[in-house]
Amino acid sequence: MEIGAAPEKVISAADMRCLDGHFQGQLVYDSAVVKTGLISESKEGNLARLREMGIEDPDRNL
């Protein structure tokens, strides 16, 4: 649907829930994939940051 940061996804998920809809999110942590300038760190740096936040499998659908 869109590429954006976490706050936009939370709003979209809440909207869909209010409409009895379904929402799936996927983290994009590789700056080579996202060429919007939203991700500035390296892929390895982002993976380390995700692990610090307790996310062990960043490729699963949320």
PDBQT receptor file of N, H, CA, C and O in Angstrom, charges set to zero:
ATOM      1  N   MET A   1       0.825  -1.188   0.000  1.00  0.00    +0.000 N 
ATOM      2  CA  MET A   1       0.000   0.000   0.000  1.00  0.00    +0.000 C 
ATOM      3  C   MET A   1       0.869   1.252   0.000  1.00  0.00    +0.000 C 
ATOM      4  O   MET A   1       0.604   2.203  -0.734  1.00  0.00    +0.000 OA
ATOM      5  N   GLU A   2       1.912   1.241   0.833  1.00  0.00    +0.000 N 
ATOM      6  H   GLU A   2       2.127   0.468   1.430  1.00  0.00    +0.000 HD
ATOM      7  CA  GLU A   2       2.751   2.428   0.927  1.00  0.00    +0.000 C 
ATOM      8  C   GLU A   2       4.074   2.079   1.594  1.00  0.00    +0.000 C 
ATOM      9  O   GLU A   2       4.212   1.021   2.208  1.00  0.00    +0.000 OA
ATOM     10  N   ILE A   3       5.021   2.960   1.470  1.00  0.00    +0.000 N 
ATOM     11  H   ILE A   3       4.908   3.820   0.971  1.00  0.00    +0.000 HD
ATOM     12  CA  ILE A   3       6.274   2.862   2.212  1.00  0.00    +0.000 C 
ATOM     13  C   ILE A   3       6.297   4.050   3.149  1.00  0.00    +0.000 C 
ATOM     14  O   ILE A   3       6.107   5.194   2.736  1.00  0.00    +0.000 OA
ATOM     15  N   GLY A   4       6.529   3.767   4.389  1.00  0.00    +0.000 N 
ATOM     16  H   GLY A   4       6.683   2.838   4.725  1.00  0.00    +0.000 HD
ATOM     17  CA  GLY A   4       6.587   4.835   5.375  1.00  0.00    +0.000 C 
ATOM     18  C   GLY A   4       7.188   4.313   6.657  1.00  0.00    +0.000 C 
ATOM     19  O   GLY A   4       7.566   3.144   6.742  1.00  0.00    +0.000 OA
ATOM     20  N   ALA A   5       7.278   5.146   7.628  1.00  0.00    +0.000 N 
ATOM     21  H   ALA A   5       6.971   6.095   7.559  1.00  0.00    +0.000 HD
ATOM     22  CA  ALA A   5       7.842   4.763   8.912  1.00  0.00    +0.000 C 
ATOM     23  C   ALA A   5       6.773   4.107   9.788  1.00  0.00    +0.000 C 
ATOM     24  O   ALA A   5       5.606   4.024   9.406  1.00  0.00    +0.000 OA
ATOM     25  N   ALA A   6       7.189   3.648  10.958  1.00  0.00    +0.000 N 
ATOM     26  H   ALA A   6       8.138   3.716  11.268  1.00  0.00    +0.000 HD
ATOM     27  CA  ALA A   6       6.303   2.919  11.855  1.00  0.00    +0.000 C 
ATOM     28  C   ALA A   6       5.028   3.690  12.224  1.00  0.00    +0.000 C 
ATOM     29  O   ALA A   6       3.960   3.080  12.256  1.00  0.00    +0.000 OA
ATOM     30  N   PRO A   7       5.087   5.003  12.504  1.00  0.00    +0.000 N 
ATOM     31  CA  PRO A   7       3.851   5.697  12.878  1.00  0.00    +0.000 C 
ATOM     32  C   PRO A   7       2.758   5.607  11.808  1.00  0.00    +0.000 C 
ATOM     33  O   PRO A   7       1.579   5.463  12.130  1.00  0.00    +0.000 OA
ATOM     34  N   GLU A   8       3.154   5.691  10.543  1.00  0.00    +0.000 N 
ATOM     35  H   GLU A   8       4.112   5.808  10.282  1.00  0.00    +0.000 HD
ATOM     36  CA  GLU A   8       2.157   5.577   9.472  1.00  0.00    +0.000 C 
ATOM     37  C   GLU A   8       1.533   4.184   9.435  1.00  0.00    +0.000 C 
ATOM     38  O   GLU A   8       0.349   4.032   9.136  1.00  0.00    +0.000 OA
ATOM     39  N   LYS A   9       2.333   3.182   9.738  1.00  0.00    +0.000 N 
ATOM     40  H   LYS A   9       3.295   3.305   9.981  1.00  0.00    +0.000 HD
ATOM     41  CA  LYS A   9       1.818   1.812   9.741  1.00  0.00    +0.000 C 
ATOM     42  C   LYS A   9       0.850   1.581  10.894  1.00  0.00    +0.000 C 
ATOM     43  O   LYS A   9      -0.154   0.886  10.737  1.00  0.00    +0.000 OA
ATOM     44  N   VAL A  10       1.150   2.164  12.048  1.00  0.00    +0.000 N 
ATOM     45  H   VAL A  10       1.965   2.729  12.175  1.00  0.00    +0.000 HD
ATOM     46  CA  VAL A  10       0.259   2.020  13.204  1.00  0.00    +0.000 C 
ATOM     47  C   VAL A  10      -1.085   2.661  12.900  1.00  0.00    +0.000 C 
ATOM     48  O   VAL A  10      -2.130   2.099  13.227  1.00  0.00    +0.000 OA
ATOM     49  N   ILE A  11      -1.065   3.823  12.281  1.00  0.00    +0.000 N 
ATOM     50  H   ILE A  11      -0.216   4.280  12.015  1.00  0.00    +0.000 HD
ATOM     51  CA  ILE A  11      -2.312   4.501  11.917  1.00  0.00    +0.000 C 
ATOM     52  C   ILE A  11      -3.089   3.670  10.895  1.00  0.00    +0.000 C 
ATOM     53  O   ILE A  11      -4.303   3.512  11.016  1.00  0.00    +0.000 OA
ATOM     54  N   SER A  12      -2.395   3.142   9.897  1.00  0.00    +0.000 N 
ATOM     55  H   SER A  12      -1.408   3.270   9.798  1.00  0.00    +0.000 HD
ATOM     56  CA  SER A  12      -3.059   2.312   8.882  1.00  0.00    +0.000 C 
ATOM     57  C   SER A  12      -3.643   1.057   9.501  1.00  0.00    +0.000 C 
ATOM     58  O   SER A  12      -4.761   0.666   9.166  1.00  0.00    +0.000 OA
ATOM     59  N   ALA A  13      -2.905   0.421  10.398  1.00  0.00    +0.000 N 
ATOM     60  H   ALA A  13      -1.996   0.739  10.670  1.00  0.00    +0.000 HD
ATOM     61  CA  ALA A  13      -3.400  -0.793  11.057  1.00  0.00    +0.000 C 
ATOM     62  C   ALA A  13      -4.634  -0.488  11.906  1.00  0.00    +0.000 C 
ATOM     63  O   ALA A  13      -5.593  -1.260  11.912  1.00  0.00    +0.000 OA
ATOM     64  N   ALA A  14      -4.607   0.637  12.621  1.00  0.00    +0.000 N 
ATOM     65  H   ALA A  14      -3.828   1.263  12.616  1.00  0.00    +0.000 HD
ATOM     66  CA  ALA A  14      -5.760   1.021  13.434  1.00  0.00    +0.000 C 
ATOM     67  C   ALA A  14      -6.978   1.308  12.555  1.00  0.00    +0.000 C 
ATOM     68  O   ALA A  14      -8.097   0.922  12.892  1.00  0.00    +0.000 OA
ATOM     69  N   ASP A  15      -6.754   1.984  11.430  1.00  0.00    +0.000 N 
ATOM     70  H   ASP A  15      -5.845   2.297  11.156  1.00  0.00    +0.000 HD
ATOM     71  CA  ASP A  15      -7.860   2.239  10.497  1.00  0.00    +0.000 C 
ATOM     72  C   ASP A  15      -8.479   0.937  10.010  1.00  0.00    +0.000 C 
ATOM     73  O   ASP A  15      -9.701   0.783  10.003  1.00  0.00    +0.000 OA
ATOM     74  N   MET A  16      -7.631   0.009   9.605  1.00  0.00    +0.000 N 
ATOM     75  H   MET A  16      -6.639   0.134   9.611  1.00  0.00    +0.000 HD
ATOM     76  CA  MET A  16      -8.134  -1.265   9.093  1.00  0.00    +0.000 C 
ATOM     77  C   MET A  16      -8.879  -2.045  10.175  1.00  0.00    +0.000 C 
ATOM     78  O   MET A  16      -9.899  -2.676   9.900  1.00  0.00    +0.000 OA
ATOM     79  N   ARG A  17      -8.366  -1.999  11.401  1.00  0.00    +0.000 N 
ATOM     80  H   ARG A  17      -7.537  -1.487  11.624  1.00  0.00    +0.000 HD
ATOM     81  CA  ARG A  17      -9.045  -2.708  12.490  1.00  0.00    +0.000 C 
ATOM     82  C   ARG A  17     -10.431  -2.129  12.743  1.00  0.00    +0.000 C 
ATOM     83  O   ARG A  17     -11.380  -2.874  12.985  1.00  0.00    +0.000 OA
ATOM     84  N   CYS A  18     -10.553  -0.799  12.689  1.00  0.00    +0.000 N 
ATOM     85  H   CYS A  18      -9.782  -0.193  12.493  1.00  0.00    +0.000 HD
ATOM     86  CA  CYS A  18     -11.863  -0.156  12.885  1.00  0.00    +0.000 C 
ATOM     87  C   CYS A  18     -12.855  -0.551  11.801  1.00  0.00    +0.000 C 
ATOM     88  O   CYS A  18     -14.064  -0.563  12.032  1.00  0.00    +0.000 OA
ATOM     89  N   LEU A  19     -12.345  -0.873  10.626  1.00  0.00    +0.000 N 
ATOM     90  H   LEU A  19     -11.362  -0.863  10.439  1.00  0.00    +0.000 HD
ATOM     91  CA  LEU A  19     -13.196  -1.262   9.498  1.00  0.00    +0.000 C 
ATOM     92  C   LEU A  19     -13.346  -2.773   9.382  1.00  0.00    +0.000 C 
ATOM     93  O   LEU A  19     -13.803  -3.279   8.357  1.00  0.00    +0.000 OA
ATOM     94  N   ASP A  20     -12.955  -3.507  10.453  1.00  0.00    +0.000 N 
ATOM     95  H   ASP A  20     -12.584  -3.096  11.286  1.00  0.00    +0.000 HD
ATOM     96  CA  ASP A  20     -12.966  -4.974  10.450  1.00  0.00    +0.000 C 
ATOM     97  C   ASP A  20     -12.150  -5.534   9.291  1.00  0.00    +0.000 C 
ATOM     98  O   ASP A  20     -12.491  -6.570   8.720  1.00  0.00    +0.000 OA
ATOM     99  N   GLY A  21     -11.081  -4.843   8.954  1.00  0.00    +0.000 N 
ATOM    100  H   GLY A  21     -10.804  -4.001   9.418  1.00  0.00    +0.000 HD
ATOM    101  CA  GLY A  21     -10.216  -5.274   7.864  1.00  0.00    +0.000 C 
ATOM    102  C   GLY A  21      -9.015  -6.047   8.373  1.00  0.00    +0.000 C 
ATOM    103  O   GLY A  21      -8.942  -6.403   9.549  1.00  0.00    +0.000 OA
ATOM    104  N   HIS A  22      -8.097  -6.298   7.497  1.00  0.00    +0.000 N 
ATOM    105  H   HIS A  22      -8.156  -6.010   6.541  1.00  0.00    +0.000 HD
ATOM    106  CA  HIS A  22      -6.894  -7.067   7.801  1.00  0.00    +0.000 C 
ATOM    107  C   HIS A  22      -5.681  -6.252   7.363  1.00  0.00    +0.000 C 
ATOM    108  O   HIS A  22      -5.705  -5.589   6.327  1.00  0.00    +0.000 OA
ATOM    109  N   PHE A  23      -4.640  -6.311   8.153  1.00  0.00    +0.000 N 
ATOM    110  H   PHE A  23      -4.621  -6.850   8.996  1.00  0.00    +0.000 HD
ATOM    111  CA  PHE A  23      -3.428  -5.554   7.856  1.00  0.00    +0.000 C 
ATOM    112  C   PHE A  23      -2.220  -6.437   8.092  1.00  0.00    +0.000 C 
ATOM    113  O   PHE A  23      -2.131  -7.111   9.118  1.00  0.00    +0.000 OA
ATOM    114  N   GLN A  24      -1.293  -6.438   7.154  1.00  0.00    +0.000 N 
ATOM    115  H   GLN A  24      -1.365  -5.890   6.320  1.00  0.00    +0.000 HD
ATOM    116  CA  GLN A  24      -0.010  -7.106   7.337  1.00  0.00    +0.000 C 
ATOM    117  C   GLN A  24       1.090  -6.093   7.089  1.00  0.00    +0.000 C 
ATOM    118  O   GLN A  24       1.026  -5.298   6.152  1.00  0.00    +0.000 OA
ATOM    119  N   GLY A  25       2.088  -6.133   7.933  1.00  0.00    +0.000 N 
ATOM    120  H   GLY A  25       2.141  -6.779   8.695  1.00  0.00    +0.000 HD
ATOM    121  CA  GLY A  25       3.222  -5.236   7.767  1.00  0.00    +0.000 C 
ATOM    122  C   GLY A  25       4.505  -6.020   7.637  1.00  0.00    +0.000 C 
ATOM    123  O   GLY A  25       4.627  -7.120   8.175  1.00  0.00    +0.000 OA
ATOM    124  N   GLN A  26       5.453  -5.462   6.930  1.00  0.00    +0.000 N 
ATOM    125  H   GLN A  26       5.354  -4.568   6.492  1.00  0.00    +0.000 HD
ATOM    126  CA  GLN A  26       6.757  -6.091   6.787  1.00  0.00    +0.000 C 
ATOM    127  C   GLN A  26       7.820  -5.014   6.977  1.00  0.00    +0.000 C 
ATOM    128  O   GLN A  26       7.746  -3.937   6.385  1.00  0.00    +0.000 OA
ATOM    129  N   LEU A  27       8.800  -5.322   7.805  1.00  0.00    +0.000 N 
ATOM    130  H   LEU A  27       8.861  -6.197   8.286  1.00  0.00    +0.000 HD
ATOM    131  CA  LEU A  27       9.896  -4.388   8.017  1.00  0.00    +0.000 C 
ATOM    132  C   LEU A  27      10.827  -4.405   6.814  1.00  0.00    +0.000 C 
ATOM    133  O   LEU A  27      11.168  -5.471   6.300  1.00  0.00    +0.000 OA
ATOM    134  N   VAL A  28      11.226  -3.250   6.378  1.00  0.00    +0.000 N 
ATOM    135  H   VAL A  28      10.949  -2.384   6.796  1.00  0.00    +0.000 HD
ATOM    136  CA  VAL A  28      12.226  -3.135   5.321  1.00  0.00    +0.000 C 
ATOM    137  C   VAL A  28      13.424  -2.455   5.970  1.00  0.00    +0.000 C 
ATOM    138  O   VAL A  28      13.362  -1.283   6.341  1.00  0.00    +0.000 OA
ATOM    139  N   TYR A  29      14.504  -3.200   6.102  1.00  0.00    +0.000 N 
ATOM    140  H   TYR A  29      14.554  -4.152   5.800  1.00  0.00    +0.000 HD
ATOM    141  CA  TYR A  29      15.658  -2.724   6.856  1.00  0.00    +0.000 C 
ATOM    142  C   TYR A  29      16.903  -2.582   5.997  1.00  0.00    +0.000 C 
ATOM    143  O   TYR A  29      17.964  -2.224   6.508  1.00  0.00    +0.000 OA
ATOM    144  N   ASP A  30      16.797  -2.850   4.720  1.00  0.00    +0.000 N 
ATOM    145  H   ASP A  30      15.935  -3.141   4.304  1.00  0.00    +0.000 HD
ATOM    146  CA  ASP A  30      17.942  -2.781   3.819  1.00  0.00    +0.000 C 
ATOM    147  C   ASP A  30      17.865  -1.489   3.015  1.00  0.00    +0.000 C 
ATOM    148  O   ASP A  30      16.941  -1.296   2.225  1.00  0.00    +0.000 OA
ATOM    149  N   SER A  31      18.839  -0.606   3.219  1.00  0.00    +0.000 N 
ATOM    150  H   SER A  31      19.590  -0.763   3.861  1.00  0.00    +0.000 HD
ATOM    151  CA  SER A  31      18.817   0.693   2.522  1.00  0.00    +0.000 C 
ATOM    152  C   SER A  31      18.977   0.537   1.015  1.00  0.00    +0.000 C 
ATOM    153  O   SER A  31      18.634   1.453   0.267  1.00  0.00    +0.000 OA
ATOM    154  N   ALA A  32      19.494  -0.608   0.549  1.00  0.00    +0.000 N 
ATOM    155  H   ALA A  32      19.773  -1.352   1.157  1.00  0.00    +0.000 HD
ATOM    156  CA  ALA A  32      19.602  -0.855  -0.891  1.00  0.00    +0.000 C 
ATOM    157  C   ALA A  32      18.235  -1.120  -1.513  1.00  0.00    +0.000 C 
ATOM    158  O   ALA A  32      18.044  -0.907  -2.710  1.00  0.00    +0.000 OA
ATOM    159  N   VAL A  33      17.289  -1.583  -0.706  1.00  0.00    +0.000 N 
ATOM    160  H   VAL A  33      17.444  -1.756   0.266  1.00  0.00    +0.000 HD
ATOM    161  CA  VAL A  33      15.932  -1.859  -1.192  1.00  0.00    +0.000 C 
ATOM    162  C   VAL A  33      15.099  -0.586  -1.182  1.00  0.00    +0.000 C 
ATOM    163  O   VAL A  33      14.385  -0.295  -2.141  1.00  0.00    +0.000 OA
ATOM    164  N   VAL A  34      15.192   0.161  -0.107  1.00  0.00    +0.000 N 
ATOM    165  H   VAL A  34      15.773  -0.076   0.672  1.00  0.00    +0.000 HD
ATOM    166  CA  VAL A  34      14.415   1.385   0.045  1.00  0.00    +0.000 C 
ATOM    167  C   VAL A  34      15.283   2.549  -0.406  1.00  0.00    +0.000 C 
ATOM    168  O   VAL A  34      16.235   2.921   0.279  1.00  0.00    +0.000 OA
ATOM    169  N   LYS A  35      14.965   3.106  -1.520  1.00  0.00    +0.000 N 
ATOM    170  H   LYS A  35      14.191   2.804  -2.077  1.00  0.00    +0.000 HD
ATOM    171  CA  LYS A  35      15.781   4.194  -2.066  1.00  0.00    +0.000 C 
ATOM    172  C   LYS A  35      15.098   5.549  -1.868  1.00  0.00    +0.000 C 
ATOM    173  O   LYS A  35      15.195   6.441  -2.710  1.00  0.00    +0.000 OA
ATOM    174  N   THR A  36      14.400   5.679  -0.727  1.00  0.00    +0.000 N 
ATOM    175  H   THR A  36      14.321   4.953  -0.043  1.00  0.00    +0.000 HD
ATOM    176  CA  THR A  36      13.683   6.915  -0.452  1.00  0.00    +0.000 C 
ATOM    177  C   THR A  36      14.440   7.827   0.504  1.00  0.00    +0.000 C 
ATOM    178  O   THR A  36      14.021   8.961   0.737  1.00  0.00    +0.000 OA
ATOM    179  N   GLY A  37      15.548   7.345   1.059  1.00  0.00    +0.000 N 
ATOM    180  H   GLY A  37      15.888   6.424   0.869  1.00  0.00    +0.000 HD
ATOM    181  CA  GLY A  37      16.269   8.125   2.051  1.00  0.00    +0.000 C 
ATOM    182  C   GLY A  37      15.730   7.956   3.450  1.00  0.00    +0.000 C 
ATOM    183  O   GLY A  37      16.235   8.585   4.380  1.00  0.00    +0.000 OA
ATOM    184  N   LEU A  38      14.707   7.114   3.630  1.00  0.00    +0.000 N 
ATOM    185  H   LEU A  38      14.297   6.604   2.874  1.00  0.00    +0.000 HD
ATOM    186  CA  LEU A  38      14.147   6.894   4.961  1.00  0.00    +0.000 C 
ATOM    187  C   LEU A  38      15.064   6.050   5.834  1.00  0.00    +0.000 C 
ATOM    188  O   LEU A  38      15.044   6.168   7.059  1.00  0.00    +0.000 OA
ATOM    189  N   ILE A  39      15.866   5.200   5.204  1.00  0.00    +0.000 N 
ATOM    190  H   ILE A  39      15.882   5.104   4.208  1.00  0.00    +0.000 HD
ATOM    191  CA  ILE A  39      16.782   4.336   5.943  1.00  0.00    +0.000 C 
ATOM    192  C   ILE A  39      18.193   4.769   5.595  1.00  0.00    +0.000 C 
ATOM    193  O   ILE A  39      18.605   4.697   4.437  1.00  0.00    +0.000 OA
ATOM    194  N   SER A  40      18.931   5.216   6.595  1.00  0.00    +0.000 N 
ATOM    195  H   SER A  40      18.596   5.275   7.535  1.00  0.00    +0.000 HD
ATOM    196  CA  SER A  40      20.265   5.742   6.305  1.00  0.00    +0.000 C 
ATOM    197  C   SER A  40      21.378   4.819   6.768  1.00  0.00    +0.000 C 
ATOM    198  O   SER A  40      22.513   4.954   6.312  1.00  0.00    +0.000 OA
ATOM    199  N   GLU A  41      21.083   3.885   7.660  1.00  0.00    +0.000 N 
ATOM    200  H   GLU A  41      20.161   3.775   8.030  1.00  0.00    +0.000 HD
ATOM    201  CA  GLU A  41      22.123   3.002   8.173  1.00  0.00    +0.000 C 
ATOM    202  C   GLU A  41      22.350   1.829   7.235  1.00  0.00    +0.000 C 
ATOM    203  O   GLU A  41      21.602   1.627   6.278  1.00  0.00    +0.000 OA
ATOM    204  N   SER A  42      23.385   1.061   7.520  1.00  0.00    +0.000 N 
ATOM    205  H   SER A  42      23.992   1.225   8.298  1.00  0.00    +0.000 HD
ATOM    206  CA  SER A  42      23.659  -0.138   6.737  1.00  0.00    +0.000 C 
ATOM    207  C   SER A  42      22.676  -1.245   7.118  1.00  0.00    +0.000 C 
ATOM    208  O   SER A  42      22.041  -1.193   8.171  1.00  0.00    +0.000 OA
ATOM    209  N   LYS A  43      22.564  -2.234   6.257  1.00  0.00    +0.000 N 
ATOM    210  H   LYS A  43      23.079  -2.276   5.401  1.00  0.00    +0.000 HD
ATOM    211  CA  LYS A  43      21.688  -3.374   6.531  1.00  0.00    +0.000 C 
ATOM    212  C   LYS A  43      22.098  -4.050   7.840  1.00  0.00    +0.000 C 
ATOM    213  O   LYS A  43      21.245  -4.375   8.665  1.00  0.00    +0.000 OA
ATOM    214  N   GLU A  44      23.396  -4.259   8.029  1.00  0.00    +0.000 N 
ATOM    215  H   GLU A  44      24.089  -3.994   7.359  1.00  0.00    +0.000 HD
ATOM    216  CA  GLU A  44      23.887  -4.910   9.240  1.00  0.00    +0.000 C 
ATOM    217  C   GLU A  44      23.585  -4.075  10.484  1.00  0.00    +0.000 C 
ATOM    218  O   GLU A  44      23.215  -4.617  11.526  1.00  0.00    +0.000 OA
ATOM    219  N   GLY A  45      23.745  -2.759  10.372  1.00  0.00    +0.000 N 
ATOM    220  H   GLY A  45      24.046  -2.319   9.526  1.00  0.00    +0.000 HD
ATOM    221  CA  GLY A  45      23.424  -1.876  11.492  1.00  0.00    +0.000 C 
ATOM    222  C   GLY A  45      21.951  -1.918  11.849  1.00  0.00    +0.000 C 
ATOM    223  O   GLY A  45      21.585  -1.920  13.025  1.00  0.00    +0.000 OA
ATOM    224  N   ASN A  46      21.108  -1.952  10.827  1.00  0.00    +0.000 N 
ATOM    225  H   ASN A  46      21.405  -1.951   9.873  1.00  0.00    +0.000 HD
ATOM    226  CA  ASN A  46      19.667  -2.033  11.080  1.00  0.00    +0.000 C 
ATOM    227  C   ASN A  46      19.292  -3.374  11.704  1.00  0.00    +0.000 C 
ATOM    228  O   ASN A  46      18.453  -3.416  12.604  1.00  0.00    +0.000 OA
ATOM    229  N   LEU A  47      19.896  -4.469  11.245  1.00  0.00    +0.000 N 
ATOM    230  H   LEU A  47      20.577  -4.435  10.514  1.00  0.00    +0.000 HD
ATOM    231  CA  LEU A  47      19.623  -5.781  11.832  1.00  0.00    +0.000 C 
ATOM    232  C   LEU A  47      20.044  -5.823  13.300  1.00  0.00    +0.000 C 
ATOM    233  O   LEU A  47      19.333  -6.389  14.130  1.00  0.00    +0.000 OA
ATOM    234  N   ALA A  48      21.183  -5.235  13.625  1.00  0.00    +0.000 N 
ATOM    235  H   ALA A  48      21.761  -4.775  12.951  1.00  0.00    +0.000 HD
ATOM    236  CA  ALA A  48      21.639  -5.186  15.019  1.00  0.00    +0.000 C 
ATOM    237  C   ALA A  48      20.659  -4.377  15.864  1.00  0.00    +0.000 C 
ATOM    238  O   ALA A  48      20.341  -4.758  16.990  1.00  0.00    +0.000 OA
ATOM    239  N   ARG A  49      20.188  -3.275  15.323  1.00  0.00    +0.000 N 
ATOM    240  H   ARG A  49      20.446  -2.965  14.408  1.00  0.00    +0.000 HD
ATOM    241  CA  ARG A  49      19.212  -2.433  16.047  1.00  0.00    +0.000 C 
ATOM    242  C   ARG A  49      17.901  -3.186  16.272  1.00  0.00    +0.000 C 
ATOM    243  O   ARG A  49      17.305  -3.083  17.345  1.00  0.00    +0.000 OA
ATOM    244  N   LEU A  50      17.452  -3.938  15.274  1.00  0.00    +0.000 N 
ATOM    245  H   LEU A  50      17.936  -4.021  14.403  1.00  0.00    +0.000 HD
ATOM    246  CA  LEU A  50      16.232  -4.733  15.429  1.00  0.00    +0.000 C 
ATOM    247  C   LEU A  50      16.403  -5.796  16.498  1.00  0.00    +0.000 C 
ATOM    248  O   LEU A  50      15.491  -6.023  17.293  1.00  0.00    +0.000 OA
ATOM    249  N   ARG A  51      17.565  -6.457  16.533  1.00  0.00    +0.000 N 
ATOM    250  H   ARG A  51      18.306  -6.272  15.888  1.00  0.00    +0.000 HD
ATOM    251  CA  ARG A  51      17.825  -7.463  17.563  1.00  0.00    +0.000 C 
ATOM    252  C   ARG A  51      17.799  -6.828  18.953  1.00  0.00    +0.000 C 
ATOM    253  O   ARG A  51      17.291  -7.432  19.898  1.00  0.00    +0.000 OA
ATOM    254  N   GLU A  52      18.339  -5.622  19.087  1.00  0.00    +0.000 N 
ATOM    255  H   GLU A  52      18.751  -5.131  18.320  1.00  0.00    +0.000 HD
ATOM    256  CA  GLU A  52      18.303  -4.909  20.368  1.00  0.00    +0.000 C 
ATOM    257  C   GLU A  52      16.875  -4.636  20.810  1.00  0.00    +0.000 C 
ATOM    258  O   GLU A  52      16.592  -4.588  22.008  1.00  0.00    +0.000 OA
ATOM    259  N   MET A  53      15.972  -4.458  19.851  1.00  0.00    +0.000 N 
ATOM    260  H   MET A  53      16.201  -4.497  18.879  1.00  0.00    +0.000 HD
ATOM    261  CA  MET A  53      14.560  -4.204  20.164  1.00  0.00    +0.000 C 
ATOM    262  C   MET A  53      13.778  -5.494  20.367  1.00  0.00    +0.000 C 
ATOM    263  O   MET A  53      12.577  -5.459  20.634  1.00  0.00    +0.000 OA
ATOM    264  N   GLY A  54      14.466  -6.652  20.241  1.00  0.00    +0.000 N 
ATOM    265  H   GLY A  54      15.441  -6.681  20.025  1.00  0.00    +0.000 HD
ATOM    266  CA  GLY A  54      13.803  -7.929  20.479  1.00  0.00    +0.000 C 
ATOM    267  C   GLY A  54      13.197  -8.564  19.242  1.00  0.00    +0.000 C 
ATOM    268  O   GLY A  54      12.450  -9.535  19.357  1.00  0.00    +0.000 OA
ATOM    269  N   ILE A  55      13.497  -8.043  18.072  1.00  0.00    +0.000 N 
ATOM    270  H   ILE A  55      14.104  -7.254  17.979  1.00  0.00    +0.000 HD
ATOM    271  CA  ILE A  55      12.960  -8.603  16.830  1.00  0.00    +0.000 C 
ATOM    272  C   ILE A  55      14.003  -9.556  16.266  1.00  0.00    +0.000 C 
ATOM    273  O   ILE A  55      15.018  -9.130  15.714  1.00  0.00    +0.000 OA
ATOM    274  N   GLU A  56      13.740 -10.858  16.412  1.00  0.00    +0.000 N 
ATOM    275  H   GLU A  56      12.915 -11.204  16.860  1.00  0.00    +0.000 HD
ATOM    276  CA  GLU A  56      14.696 -11.876  15.978  1.00  0.00    +0.000 C 
ATOM    277  C   GLU A  56      14.522 -12.261  14.515  1.00  0.00    +0.000 C 
ATOM    278  O   GLU A  56      15.490 -12.651  13.862  1.00  0.00    +0.000 OA
ATOM    279  N   ASP A  57      13.309 -12.158  13.992  1.00  0.00    +0.000 N 
ATOM    280  H   ASP A  57      12.523 -11.841  14.522  1.00  0.00    +0.000 HD
ATOM    281  CA  ASP A  57      13.042 -12.525  12.591  1.00  0.00    +0.000 C 
ATOM    282  C   ASP A  57      12.396 -11.338  11.864  1.00  0.00    +0.000 C 
ATOM    283  O   ASP A  57      11.171 -11.269  11.767  1.00  0.00    +0.000 OA
ATOM    284  N   PRO A  58      13.205 -10.410  11.356  1.00  0.00    +0.000 N 
ATOM    285  CA  PRO A  58      12.634  -9.212  10.748  1.00  0.00    +0.000 C 
ATOM    286  C   PRO A  58      11.937  -9.474   9.397  1.00  0.00    +0.000 C 
ATOM    287  O   PRO A  58      11.262  -8.589   8.871  1.00  0.00    +0.000 OA
ATOM    288  N   ASP A  59      12.098 -10.666   8.847  1.00  0.00    +0.000 N 
ATOM    289  H   ASP A  59      12.647 -11.385   9.274  1.00  0.00    +0.000 HD
ATOM    290  CA  ASP A  59      11.494 -10.966   7.544  1.00  0.00    +0.000 C 
ATOM    291  C   ASP A  59      10.079 -11.539   7.648  1.00  0.00    +0.000 C 
ATOM    292  O   ASP A  59       9.427 -11.738   6.623  1.00  0.00    +0.000 OA
ATOM    293  N   ARG A  60       9.596 -11.805   8.851  1.00  0.00    +0.000 N 
ATOM    294  H   ARG A  60      10.126 -11.643   9.684  1.00  0.00    +0.000 HD
ATOM    295  CA  ARG A  60       8.245 -12.363   8.974  1.00  0.00    +0.000 C 
ATOM    296  C   ARG A  60       7.203 -11.254   8.836  1.00  0.00    +0.000 C 
ATOM    297  O   ARG A  60       7.474 -10.085   9.110  1.00  0.00    +0.000 OA
ATOM    298  N   ASN A  61       6.035 -11.642   8.415  1.00  0.00    +0.000 N 
ATOM    299  H   ASN A  61       5.815 -12.592   8.192  1.00  0.00    +0.000 HD
ATOM    300  CA  ASN A  61       4.928 -10.684   8.323  1.00  0.00    +0.000 C 
ATOM    301  C   ASN A  61       4.425 -10.385   9.716  1.00  0.00    +0.000 C 
ATOM    302  O   ASN A  61       4.276 -11.289  10.539  1.00  0.00    +0.000 OA
ATOM    303  N   LEU A  62       4.168  -9.139   9.979  1.00  0.00    +0.000 N 
ATOM    304  H   LEU A  62       4.290  -8.404   9.311  1.00  0.00    +0.000 HD
ATOM    305  CA  LEU A  62       3.672  -8.710  11.286  1.00  0.00    +0.000 C 
ATOM    306  C   LEU A  62       2.195  -8.385  11.210  1.00  0.00    +0.000 C 
ATOM    307  O   LEU A  62       1.594  -8.004  12.215  1.00  0.00    +0.000 OA
TER     308      LEU A  62
